[in-house]
Structure formats: C-alpha cells, structure tokens
Amino acid sequence: MDFLSDFLGGFLAQLQSPTLGFLIAGMVAAAFHSRLAIPDPVYKFIVFMLLIKVGLTGGQEIRNANLVQMLLPAVFAIVVGILIVFIGRYTLCNLPNVKTEDGIATAGLFGAVSGSTFAAALTLLETQKIPYEAWSAALYPFMDIPALVTAIVLASVHTKNKRDSADEYLSKQKYLSKQGVNAGGYPSEQGIIARGYPSKQDDTASKRVKIWPIVKESLQGSALSALLLGLALGLLTKPESVYESFYEPLFRGLLSVLMLIMGMEATARLGELRKVAQWFAVYAVVFPLLHGFIAFGLGMIAHVVTGFSLGGVVVLSVMAASSSDISGPPTLRAGIPSANPSAYIGASTAVGTPVAIALGIPLYIGLAQALGAGG
C-alpha cells in the first residue's frame, strides 16, 4: 500500500511540473487556432543549446566515470533500440490497413531517441533531486543508431522480398506464354508494378544494404551531432566556467519554450495522422509505455548488478519511450523512401511525444521514487 501511494504521489507531482504545463499550453493554443508562431531557426537553436548542455554535463562526468559500470547500460540500450523495431515489425505491420514500410519506419522512429524528451526527463530528475549518472547522456547514440539501422535493413529486406515475388510472377507468366497456355491467372508486368511491387529496375531494392551510410547519416543529424559535440568538449576540455555561467542558467527556460513549440506541433500533426490508419495512433499511445517498461526492467538488472542509479534507470526508460523528432525523420526519409512520412512522423509528433512526456516521464520517475522509498 505504501508503494502504491508513493508511486501515485510521485506521478501526480510530475503532472504539475512547469515542463508539462508548457507542453499542454502549446497544444491548447494550437487547438484554438492561435497565430502564435516561433520561427524554425529559433527552435533549432533551442534544441542545439539543450543538447550541447546535456553533452557537456555528460562529458565532464565521463572523465571520472567507471567505464565498466557504463558497459551494461550501454549494451541494454543497444538491445532495447533493436528490440523496439522488431516488436513494431511483428505487431504494427500486421494490423489492418498498415503498409509494411510505414510500420517499419514508425517502429524505427520509436526505437530512436527524442533529444527534447530526453532533455525534459533530465530537467525533471534534477527538479525532483533524483540523482542519476550524468554520463547517461552517452547512452543516447547506443539506442538511437541501432534502431534506425535495424529499421532500414528490415525495410530493405521486405522490399527485396517483394521484388523477388514480382520476378517469380513474371517468370511464370513468360513461361506459360511460351507454352501457349492462357496465363490469365497471373498478373501482367504492368499489373504487378501497379500493385506496388518494385520492378527489376528498382535500384534501391536490388542493392545490398549498406550499414555505414545509415550510421553516418545518424551521426550527422543535428541532434546527435550537438550531443556528441558537447560530450567531446566536456571530456577533452575544461568548460566549467562557460557551463556554469551560460548553459546551466538558460537550460530550464529554453526547455519551457521548446515544450511550448512541441505542444503546438503535436496538435498541428493530428491532421496528418488522420490521413493514415488509426492503428498508428493506437500504437503511439500504447507501445511507448511498453518500450519504457522493458527498458526499466533491464535498467533494474543493471541497478542490481552494477549499482546503476534509479535515476539512470529512468533515463534509459525515457529514451526507450521517446520517439525521434529531430534526427530520425530525415534519416528514415532517405533510408525508407517508400514509407509515408505522415504515418511515422504524425504518430511520433502528434501522439508519441506527448505520451512520453506527459505520461511516460512521470510514470517512470514515480516508479523509481516508489522503489527507492521501498528500498
């Protein structure tokens, strides 16, 4: 009973935080068709500032960190990123009216990490004075890149299988034509192409999947680049003076503006999500929380084995529950061009991100607080 009351108390406290308040305010403003607009360059600058601050914090901590202690959480981050994509491949993709490429791209986006959600979680942990390893920022690419690579590989395999199936149909048709047999039971080459099967000339499908370009695209993404740059500067230089006088004081204020922007964006994306199957919305509500619980369980194993903090477990869980909103979409646009961006970006921005921030973060923090109180 004490566990449940501790959990509910912590959960309700998170819902009253200013970070979530700004997110909801943005959604309400957009719902009432407010003309409030924040320029895209300002949004990108805010994301850069937040992520480079997180990177600087992590880099400074890695200098004195126990690298052996980092190993197990990093392995779990990789496992979770890949597992999320496979879960989506064999659940979402099998639902009615869900195109396989769209489902895989959506799973890849939810397997990757949202820099803004990640930053929001760290802010709430600090507000609640819950300790966590600052080097946990370094777990970001360990989950993000494997998820995107796995999604693009699975989509390429699926496309190749469709092409092979089309080739088989064409071969049977040509064979029957040569034998003088009526091939009416087999579709023509034009019919096969019209049904969505790639032709033999489909270079994208016929080429072997190359992993390095996918990794390179992810590393060059604005969000991951800012985070890695901050990590490198925090690790290799001594940025304490500029960190304490500039980045630290601005962090929470910038985050509140970012939440306002994301709330407005989420409401705007709802229109795009209505154009695709409703299953994407269901997936974006249910599965991020499931992903977070999987990561929470693995994080607890690391907590018992290596002493990984409960705050660190929350960080790992929030990364799993989030969906990439900055670096993931352009990577998937290039890697899975046949997927519909309205499906995977709409599911992520309109539903997934609000769920992860408004429900996921309070849920995992409340659970961690209850477990810590019980321990």
Helices and strands as residue ranges (DSSP letters): H 2-15, H 18-31, H 40-62, H 67-89, G 92-94, H 100-111, H 115-127, G 134-139, H 140-178, H 189-194, H 203-206, H 211-219, H 222-236, H 240-242, I 243-247, H 248-273, H 279-306, H 310-321, H 328-335, H 341-346, I 347-352, H 353-355, I 356-360, H 361-374
